Every structure is written in structure tokens, then in C-alpha cells.
Amino acid sequence: MNPRRQGRNKSAPRRSKAAESIHRRIQGLVRSLLSRDGSEAISGLPESLDLHLQIPIHLHEDRIAHSRKFSEDLMKQVDALRTEGEIELHGHRSGHALCYWCQQTDCEHSLPENGHTVLTGWSPTGLPVWKNITNFLLAEAPELLDYLHGDTLKPFAVLVDESDLLAEVLPQYLEGTQFSHPLAALVVGGFPLQLPNYEIDHLSLTALVQETRTARGIPRYRWNFISTPPKPFHLASLLGQEDTSHLARWISALRALLVGLQEEIEARAREGKRMPMKECRQRVFQTLREAQSILGAYNRRKDRKTLHALERGEDPQRPTSAAISDVLASKRQDLFLDRRESTVIVRGPNSRVHVFTQNGIHVTSARYSPDSIANRIQRKRWVPMEDSDFLRFHTEIKNRVGDSGDQRSAEGS
Ligand SMILES: [Zn+2]
């Protein structure tokens, strides 16, 4: 007998070209899976991965379903290990918000619902709080509503700092967490997104700065970009270097800014002139403001809110002043449902367009060009209202006018 057949001869191990080729193929697959969302995560992984593979022994059947299952299992395992390595290394999982309630980065609470949802902070029990971008702006930065609901989309970024992000969370939910600390965020919106059917949508995202410390106590800052873009888009590709959109270019500037700061912090530490924690954080905020100013349209939560709300109310030239009277004078053919934003559109005289939530809260008013009005109707983004919806909306508005002195004064002007 050929001794090699026995397979017990350890001094001369049997080689199989097929097995080696399978190994190389798996290696290639792992490499492509690991670098899928940027190559950073690779350095957090162990030397090798233990995989659990099931090989069917129905040797005379070539069932494609078996191969598919094998492929799915393999990809799932590599993906899970990649996530584990990433969390180990960064203390966060890219594209997910940490849920302090579950102490997890991949529970059902960790992801925004859709491309209009942003992270605005955490609840008292540590659940991530997700909000529709319009509702966020209504509450925090109403002067930016025009950027989303005006005639044309304009990108913007609102700064939300630590004191707002984690302020509500009860201390027992934050204690002893092994995860990185969300220091600040830019709530970003108004970036146009062209859908495969040529409709234009817009994308919102949360750019979170996560803070960890190295073993030597040097702070380390990383971006975590969180968004759920509509299908078929994939966030990593939308933000990646292959994309030349305004969004991708801005994100690349954001990355460069933070990498620059990180290098400075580490260089100072190497020289023995460590940057104090307070200064590090101040520099992060400076970086965020720089990122906002590159965008050209920026804002800080709270600070300017009251001022702008006042300006909006006092400017008689703004179409806002006419919102309520235009609604009350409107006929059914003046009202539309905006299918993209789920808002109610009221067309007034002189190209005035008023935007309301469906329960009658005034979002914004602007003058739209006749072309863009015609375009929205033609493309069926604005669809006519049913009689019943029209009556219900009118009733909502009348009730609100009855309740609120604010809106009554708007009606009179
Ligand atoms: Zn959770």
C-alpha cells in the first residue's frame, strides 16, 4: 500500500492543491468582506479566525442550495467576527448607535428607521432616540426648515453636544460601560439623493464623534456615521472615496479634519507634552464647527433658536405671515399631499407655498418658482387631497387657530 494513503505519516504531510486553492479563495473572500466598510477594522482582529463550516457529504448530488447555504454561513461568520473586532478596537460599531438599555450595538434600537431619521440623543433608560429630521428641526433649529422644505434642497449640519446627547440618561445606565463615549454629533440633512427612478430624495445622517482612550490614557476620536439610506443605496459606498457627490466630499473633509487632530494629539503625547483632556475636547468642537463652516449652512442647537424664531415672526415680507390666512381661504385644489415628506402643501397667491405637518403644525413657507411647482405636481410628488383629508386638515388648522394666540396673530397680518 502506498503509505501516503494511510494519512498517518506526519513527517510527510499530504498536500492537496484543491484544499490550498480553497484556502486562498476563502482568504480572498475574508479580505473583501473585511475591507467592505473601509479597511480600518482589520487591525482590530486576531491573527486568524476560527470558522465553523459544514460540508455536505451527499457526494453524488450537486445541490446548489447546499452551496448557497455554505456561502451564507461563511459570510455571516466572517461578518460577525469583523463586527466583534471592530467593537473591540473602536468601542463602537460603525453605522449603529450604542443602546445603553441593551448594552449592545446591534439590537433593534441601534439603527435609524430610514434616510430621514437622525439620532438626537438617548432616553432616560439609555435607548437611542431617533427622530424624523423635520421634527428635529421644528424643535431645535426651525430656521433651517427652509433648507429641506424650500424650493431647493440645501445641506445643513446642526451641532449637538454631549450635554444634550446623554443629558437625559440616568447614571446607572451609563456606569461601567465598556463602549466608547459619544462626545458630540452633527445632525446632518438636506443632501440630495437621486433615486434610480430619477426622483430626488434627500439623505439625513448623524455624524457622531466617539471618544475612547488608549491604554496610556491618550484620548482617541473617531467618526461614526449613522444613516439608513433608501434601497438600493449602501451608506459605506455613499460616503466612500469612489463617490464624488457633495456628501462624499464633505465626509472625506470631516475624516481628514479628525485624523489631523488625532495625529496632533498623539504627536504631543510622544513628545511628552500631552494635550489636556479639556483642550482635546475643545479641539474636537472646533473641528466640528470647521466641518459645519465648510458646508456653509450651519447652526448650533439652542443658541440661535430663539433669535431666529423671533426674526421669522417679525419679518412681514416672509410668506410665513400669510400661512394661516392662505389655508383658511384655500380650496381643495390648492392643497396637496407631499408624498416624499408626508406633509401637507398649501398653494397660496403669488407663488406662496406653505408646508404643514399632517396634524396642522406649520413647518415653513416659501416662494416656489412656477416651474418647480408644476414639476412637483407632474412628477406626482405632490398629489391632490381627498375631500375628507381636506376637511380634516381645515378642522385641524381652525382648532389650532382657536387654541394659539401665536397663530391668531399670524392670521391677522
Ligand atoms: Zn437596545
Boltz pocket constraint, residues with backbone or C-beta under 6 A from the ligand:
constraints:
  - pocket:
      binder: B
      contacts: [[A, 99], [A, 101], [A, 102], [A, 103], [A, 104], [A, 107], [A, 108], [A, 109], [A, 110]]
      max_distance: 6.0
